């Protein structure tokens, strides 16, 4: 793609969660445009119509942050929670009290229809405008690979630690979603673990349950509060983080064998407390020489990954 083509092109990245939508504008080179990071409510419990109109409003508000004479929107990309048909843009989330109204809706078609019929966008979207969807762990991996800690590694496992255990496997800049070396879709969350599955252990609820098992009740339900206790020499809290790290190591071990990564790169809210659980990971990992890194900014990496996703779609169209 030539430089002139890229000059005044923009992309809008939306990281959609159950409570909030984080969004940023990127330029044609997948770089974050300064001062465009915004947070909107997700309106996840609203009707289909309200949610769709809200998404269009968010896109408009973001586009207005770009100087008006060169608004040329290449695409909009979404990090969207699953279950979701990312290829076709259809949501299958149900029964979790968020985005129920979008079940079975083709968001890609519906949004494209709304944007193309809205006079606001007519002079502002590129002819080759695309709307793309992907899972947040994959986007985090793409972003870290492009501009974060993944740059130096051919093969790495990416793990996002938050409400659940997001994961992605990358080999030579490509996401690996199938094959005998990796779990289906690259997702470890539903692998059998302990008394249930990985997601029940390597997640916010997993670490809070561990705390409870060790006699610690976290009033505000925040992992940050538990981390403050551990940093203030509360030994039970320190032990909880250590076991949490051991669980991460145990969950990754089958893939350390099969996929043989050079690095494990962590992101997500809980990864900010890595100093408290990295020893636990290292002690249980079957290969000690694997580099463990923590993202400097999970959101930024996810946005950059969305830029890569949109650019990839243009290459393939």
Backbone torsions as a table, in degrees:
resi	resn	phi	psi	omega
1	UNK	NA	125.8	-174.9
2	UNK	-76.5	159.8	-173.2
3	UNK	-62.7	-40.5	-177.1
4	UNK	-60.9	-42.0	179.8
5	UNK	-57.0	-37.2	-173.9
6	UNK	-81.1	-17.2	-165.5
7	UNK	-53.7	-57.1	-175.5
8	UNK	-104.4	28.8	-177.7
9	UNK	-97.1	143.4	179.8
10	UNK	-131.5	159.8	175.4
11	UNK	-134.8	150.3	177.1
12	UNK	-117.3	127.9	-178.8
13	UNK	-108.3	131.4	177.0
14	UNK	-124.4	124.5	175.8
15	UNK	-104.0	105.1	-170.8
16	UNK	-95.4	123.0	176.2
17	UNK	-119.4	177.9	-178.9
18	UNK	-67.4	-27.0	-178.6
19	UNK	-109.5	-38.7	-173.9
20	UNK	-133.2	156.0	169.1
21	UNK	-112.7	119.9	173.4
22	UNK	-97.4	137.2	-176.5
23	UNK	-144.5	150.0	179.4
24	UNK	-147.7	157.3	175.0
25	UNK	-98.2	140.8	175.3
26	UNK	-119.8	153.8	173.2
27	UNK	-87.6	-180.0	-176.8
28	UNK	-61.8	-15.2	179.1
29	UNK	-97.3	15.3	-178.2
30	UNK	63.4	29.4	175.4
31	UNK	-101.0	143.2	-179.8
32	UNK	-67.7	132.8	175.6
33	UNK	-82.6	123.9	-176.4
34	UNK	-54.6	147.0	175.0
35	UNK	63.0	25.1	177.8
36	UNK	-113.3	1.8	178.2
37	UNK	-69.8	127.4	179.7
38	UNK	-139.0	156.3	175.8
39	UNK	-125.4	128.3	178.6
40	UNK	-120.7	155.8	172.4
41	UNK	-66.4	153.0	-177.9
42	UNK	-88.3	-17.1	-178.4
43	UNK	53.2	36.3	-172.3
44	UNK	-64.7	-19.0	-178.5
45	UNK	-96.5	0.7	-175.7
46	UNK	-79.4	178.5	178.1
47	UNK	-74.4	165.1	178.8
48	UNK	-54.1	-49.1	-176.2
49	UNK	-59.9	-44.6	-179.8
50	UNK	-63.3	-44.2	-179.3
51	UNK	-63.7	-46.7	-178.3
52	UNK	-61.3	-45.8	179.0
53	UNK	-63.2	-36.6	-179.9
54	UNK	-64.5	-43.8	179.5
55	UNK	-61.2	-42.3	178.7
56	UNK	-64.0	-40.3	177.9
57	UNK	-61.4	-43.5	179.1
58	UNK	-60.4	-43.7	179.9
59	UNK	-62.7	-43.0	177.8
60	UNK	-60.8	-49.8	-178.1
61	UNK	-57.9	-39.9	-179.3
62	UNK	-68.8	-42.1	-178.8
63	UNK	-64.3	-31.1	179.5
64	UNK	-65.7	-14.6	-179.5
65	UNK	-81.0	-6.8	179.0
66	UNK	-97.1	138.8	179.3
67	UNK	-48.8	132.6	-167.0
68	UNK	-65.0	-26.6	-176.1
69	UNK	-75.8	-12.2	178.1
70	UNK	-128.8	37.8	175.5
71	UNK	-77.1	106.1	177.4
72	UNK	-137.0	102.1	-170.0
73	UNK	-91.7	113.3	-179.3
74	UNK	-74.2	-35.1	-177.3
75	UNK	-179.8	166.2	175.1
76	UNK	-124.2	132.5	-179.8
77	UNK	-125.3	143.1	-176.9
78	UNK	-120.7	131.9	162.0
79	UNK	-90.7	117.2	-173.7
80	UNK	-128.0	139.7	179.6
81	UNK	-69.0	158.6	179.8
82	UNK	-101.0	176.1	-0.3
83	UNK	-69.8	138.9	-172.1
84	UNK	-156.6	136.6	173.2
85	UNK	-87.2	94.2	-172.7
86	UNK	-67.5	-36.3	-179.2
87	UNK	-58.2	-45.0	-174.8
88	UNK	-103.6	-5.8	176.4
89	UNK	77.7	34.0	-178.4
90	UNK	-112.4	129.5	-179.2
91	UNK	-86.6	134.9	175.5
92	UNK	-123.2	26.4	178.7
93	UNK	-76.9	129.8	174.5
94	UNK	-155.1	154.3	174.0
95	UNK	71.8	14.2	177.3
96	UNK	-119.8	17.0	174.4
97	UNK	64.8	22.6	172.5
98	UNK	-145.6	135.9	178.7
99	UNK	56.3	24.4	176.7
100	UNK	-57.1	-34.9	-176.5
101	UNK	-67.9	-14.8	-178.0
102	UNK	-97.3	4.8	-176.6
103	UNK	-57.6	124.5	178.5
104	UNK	76.9	1.5	-178.8
105	UNK	-82.2	134.5	173.6
106	UNK	-83.7	94.7	-176.7
107	UNK	-65.0	-34.8	-178.7
108	UNK	-60.1	-50.6	-179.5
109	UNK	-67.8	-44.4	-176.9
110	UNK	-62.7	-44.6	179.8
111	UNK	-67.5	-42.0	179.2
112	UNK	-58.9	-43.2	179.0
113	UNK	-61.5	-45.7	-178.6
114	UNK	-66.1	-40.8	-177.7
115	UNK	-70.0	-43.5	-177.7
116	UNK	-68.5	-24.6	-178.6
117	UNK	-96.6	2.7	-178.0
118	UNK	-96.0	118.9	-177.3
119	UNK	-54.6	-30.5	179.9
120	UNK	-55.0	-37.7	-173.7
121	UNK	-89.3	-14.6	-167.9
122	UNK	-54.2	-41.0	-179.1
123	UNK	-96.0	3.0	-171.2
124	UNK	-110.4	-9.4	-179.5
125	UNK	-106.8	144.8	-179.5
126	UNK	-70.2	155.9	178.8
127	UNK	-59.2	-34.5	-175.5
128	UNK	-96.0	24.9	-178.2
129	UNK	-53.3	131.9	178.8
130	UNK	-128.4	157.6	172.5
131	UNK	-124.6	125.5	-174.3
132	UNK	-129.6	151.9	-179.2
133	UNK	-130.6	144.9	174.6
134	UNK	-158.0	163.5	-179.4
135	UNK	-79.3	144.8	-170.4
136	UNK	-61.3	-34.4	-180.0
137	UNK	-66.2	-38.0	177.9
138	UNK	-66.2	-40.4	179.9
139	UNK	-68.0	-40.3	175.3
140	UNK	-57.4	-45.0	180.0
141	UNK	-62.7	-45.2	179.4
142	UNK	-60.6	-42.4	-179.3
143	UNK	-67.4	-43.6	178.4
144	UNK	-64.7	-35.0	179.1
145	UNK	-66.7	-38.5	-178.1
146	UNK	-76.2	-43.4	-170.1
147	UNK	-141.1	9.3	-178.2
148	UNK	-120.0	-142.9	-175.5
149	UNK	-72.1	-14.7	-178.1
150	UNK	-76.7	-11.4	-172.6
151	UNK	-57.2	-36.0	-175.0
152	UNK	-85.5	1.1	-172.5
153	UNK	-121.0	138.1	176.5
154	UNK	-75.0	-43.5	-177.4
155	UNK	-125.6	127.1	178.8
156	UNK	-148.3	152.9	172.3
157	UNK	-105.3	131.9	179.3
158	UNK	-110.0	134.1	-176.9
159	UNK	-132.7	124.3	175.1
160	UNK	-106.7	126.4	-175.1
161	UNK	-108.7	109.5	-179.5
162	UNK	-154.9	-126.2	178.5
163	UNK	-64.0	-21.8	176.4
164	UNK	-149.0	-175.3	179.6
165	UNK	-102.1	98.2	176.3
166	UNK	-85.5	144.4	-179.8
167	UNK	-147.1	154.1	176.6
168	UNK	-153.0	148.9	-179.7
169	UNK	-119.4	129.0	179.6
170	UNK	-123.9	138.1	178.1
171	UNK	-134.7	118.6	-179.7
172	UNK	51.0	46.6	174.7
173	UNK	78.5	2.4	179.9
174	UNK	-114.5	141.6	174.0
175	UNK	-72.5	134.1	176.7
176	UNK	-105.6	113.0	-174.7
177	UNK	-111.9	-5.6	-179.8
178	UNK	-149.4	167.6	-179.0
179	UNK	117.0	166.5	-174.0
180	UNK	-73.9	-14.4	-176.8
181	UNK	-82.4	-18.6	-172.4
182	UNK	-129.8	159.2	175.2
183	UNK	-70.3	162.3	179.7
184	UNK	-55.8	130.3	-177.0
185	UNK	67.0	-0.1	-175.0
186	UNK	80.7	16.8	-175.8
187	UNK	-103.5	117.7	178.3
188	UNK	-89.7	-9.2	-168.4
189	UNK	-58.7	-30.8	-177.1
190	UNK	-100.8	10.0	173.7
191	UNK	-62.9	143.2	175.9
192	UNK	-60.2	137.5	-179.8
193	UNK	-157.2	134.5	179.4
194	UNK	53.0	-127.9	-179.2
195	UNK	-88.1	-6.9	-178.6
196	UNK	-146.2	-109.0	-178.8
197	UNK	-131.8	164.0	-178.3
198	UNK	-49.4	-43.6	-174.8
199	UNK	-59.0	-27.9	-179.9
200	UNK	-77.9	-12.6	-177.2
201	UNK	-110.1	-45.5	-176.5
202	UNK	-98.3	74.9	-175.2
203	UNK	-168.3	173.4	177.8
204	UNK	-58.7	-48.4	-178.9
205	UNK	-65.8	-31.0	179.0
206	UNK	-63.7	-46.2	-178.2
207	UNK	-72.7	-33.4	177.9
208	UNK	-69.0	-33.0	177.0
209	UNK	-68.6	-41.4	176.0
210	UNK	-57.2	-43.4	-180.0
211	UNK	-60.1	-45.2	-179.8
212	UNK	-60.6	-43.0	178.4
213	UNK	-61.3	-24.1	178.7
214	UNK	-101.3	20.5	174.1
215	UNK	77.0	18.0	-180.0
216	UNK	-110.6	120.0	174.1
217	UNK	-100.7	121.6	178.2
218	UNK	-95.5	105.1	-175.0
219	UNK	-53.1	-49.5	-174.8
220	UNK	-87.6	-0.4	177.5
221	UNK	66.3	23.2	-178.2
222	UNK	-108.3	134.1	179.3
223	UNK	-63.9	-31.3	178.8
224	UNK	-57.2	-39.5	179.3
225	UNK	-64.3	-41.5	177.3
226	UNK	-63.9	-39.6	179.0
227	UNK	-64.8	-39.1	177.5
228	UNK	-62.5	-39.8	177.4
229	UNK	-61.6	-45.5	-179.4
230	UNK	-63.3	-40.5	179.9
231	UNK	-69.6	-20.7	175.4
232	UNK	-95.6	28.3	174.8
233	UNK	66.0	25.5	171.6
234	UNK	-76.5	112.1	-171.1
235	UNK	-69.2	-34.4	177.3
236	UNK	-63.1	-42.6	179.0
237	UNK	-64.7	-39.8	178.0
238	UNK	-62.1	-40.9	-179.8
239	UNK	-64.5	-40.1	178.7
240	UNK	-57.3	-47.9	179.4
241	UNK	-63.4	-39.1	-179.7
242	UNK	-61.3	-45.7	179.6
243	UNK	-65.2	-38.8	177.1
244	UNK	-57.0	-44.3	177.3
245	UNK	-63.0	-42.0	177.8
246	UNK	-60.3	-40.3	178.8
247	UNK	-62.3	-39.4	177.5
248	UNK	-61.5	-47.1	178.8
249	UNK	-58.2	-46.0	-179.3
250	UNK	-63.9	-40.4	-178.9
251	UNK	-67.1	-33.1	-177.9
252	UNK	-84.5	-22.5	-173.4
253	UNK	-49.8	-44.2	179.6
254	UNK	-56.8	-34.2	-176.7
255	UNK	-87.9	-19.4	173.3
256	UNK	-65.6	-38.3	177.0
257	UNK	-68.9	-55.6	-170.2
258	UNK	-75.1	-43.6	-173.3
259	UNK	-90.0	-25.2	179.3
260	UNK	50.2	61.5	179.7
261	UNK	-74.7	158.6	173.3
262	UNK	-88.0	-22.3	-174.6
263	UNK	-148.9	156.2	170.4
264	UNK	-120.3	125.3	-177.3
265	UNK	-118.5	122.1	-173.7
266	UNK	-102.5	145.0	174.3
267	UNK	-143.7	-175.8	-179.9
268	UNK	92.2	165.8	-173.3
269	UNK	-52.8	-47.8	-174.1
270	UNK	-69.2	-23.7	-177.5
271	UNK	-64.4	-17.2	178.2
272	UNK	-63.4	-20.6	179.0
273	UNK	-98.7	25.1	-174.1
274	UNK	-53.0	-35.5	-178.3
275	UNK	-58.2	-25.6	-177.4
276	UNK	-84.2	-18.7	-177.7
277	UNK	-127.3	0.5	-178.6
278	UNK	-63.3	-34.8	178.4
279	UNK	-62.1	-41.5	178.8
280	UNK	-59.9	-41.1	178.1
281	UNK	-63.4	-50.6	-174.6
282	UNK	-61.4	-35.7	-178.4
283	UNK	-69.3	-29.1	-178.0
284	UNK	-99.8	-12.9	180.0
285	UNK	-66.9	137.2	179.3
286	UNK	-71.5	-19.4	177.5
287	UNK	-126.4	110.0	-173.7
288	UNK	-69.6	-24.9	-172.0
289	UNK	-79.3	-1.9	179.6
290	UNK	-69.1	132.9	178.8
291	UNK	-76.1	134.2	175.6
292	UNK	-115.4	121.3	-178.8
293	UNK	-124.5	156.0	178.7
294	UNK	-120.6	132.6	-179.0
295	UNK	-60.0	144.6	176.1
296	UNK	-76.5	-28.7	-176.4
297	UNK	-159.3	97.4	-175.9
298	UNK	-59.1	-43.4	-178.5
299	UNK	-61.8	-46.6	-179.2
300	UNK	-59.4	-43.8	179.6
301	UNK	-62.9	-40.5	179.7
302	UNK	-62.8	-43.0	178.6
303	UNK	-62.7	-43.8	-179.4
304	UNK	-64.7	-36.3	175.9
305	UNK	-63.0	-37.8	177.4
306	UNK	-63.9	-39.7	176.1
307	UNK	-59.6	-43.0	179.0
308	UNK	-63.5	-40.4	179.7
309	UNK	-60.8	-46.4	-179.4
310	UNK	-65.2	-45.0	178.9
311	UNK	-61.8	-37.5	176.9
312	UNK	-61.6	-40.0	179.8
313	UNK	-63.2	-36.6	179.7
314	UNK	-67.9	-35.5	179.4
315	UNK	-65.7	-37.0	-174.4
316	UNK	-87.4	-16.1	-178.4
317	UNK	-75.9	NA	NA
